[in-house]
């Protein structure tokens, strides 16, 4: 059998029709996992304790292994073998947190979908409150972080500055402290399913959809184990994606700054000419010329780089590559029984298929 990637003809489930039986609402929980072998067991036990306390709903848990280099996938498959509500997807390599969330949303089949991280900084205990707000009629219920235990002052300040910057530059308003811990209704999930851009900032895309929104405050706990996967450079990259994806203000700023510098240059030139003709004064040395040249050159490079960011995204979209590649597809959804400690039915596949699958990009 060939080992070449296979483009599957069957697309992931769209969030159009729930698969829960008995008239009960199905809730999908989507969590990306990257090198979380130390904490994933704790996360699952806490999550299971919470959802077992909500017997009036059916649940499915879609855990997406984002190309982990440790034993995360093995741990996820062990969990799926114990609990048939768990569906595991695994990427062929690391595609990133936002893409992993997108893959989980692609396969989610619930009446509502909850996205949350698997490091226990997004407390599962908040799930009943998210569901309550959804049942009151809100399509988006965002958990808003008021504080995080043990976080540095730099991260607090930079996070606050990011939200203020993105809200100032774009027409989309994202509440300060809102992360990827939220509940969305099926029609919001369907809207996200139609958005296939590769540079993704999901909390901005959800806000952009424009549906009614409720906010639920919470205090984030410190990581139970392991370390954060969001380095300074990754956070800067995500901030750039957010600004470029939802605002053309940087290009407009480049035009205005360029115009201002040009006007100041002509004013400076006129001032020197008038002074030279009236008083016979000559500008001494080259220091001022070098300083002006460096400022002008630096400004030009910065704004050329900003324009390049927009062009690079156009280039990425035009190539039309799949957003992610699966080496293990999630098992097909079933009628999810509330009992957790049950073996999967005979014939249920919990191991990786022999041929990796490529989920093709789709447009609305």
Secondary structure, 3 states (H helix, E strand, C coil): CCCCCEECCCCCCCCCCCCCCCCCCEEEEEEEECCCCCCHHHHHHHHHHHHHCCCCCEEEEEEEECCCCCCHHHHHHHHHHHCCCEEEEEECCCCCHHHHHHHHHHHCCCCEEEECCCCCCCCHHHHHHHHHHHHCCCCEEEEEEEEECCCCHHHHHHHHHHHHHHHHHCCCCCCCCEEEEEEEEHHHHHHHHCCCCCCCCHHHHHHHCCCCEEEEEEEECCCCCCCCCCCHHHHHHHHHHHHHHHCCHHHHHHHHHHHHHHHHHHHHHHHHHHHHHHHCCCCCCCHHHHHHHHHHHHHHHHHHHHHHHHHHHHHHHHHCCCCEEEEECCCCCCCCCCCCCCCCCCCCCCCCCCCCEEECCCCC
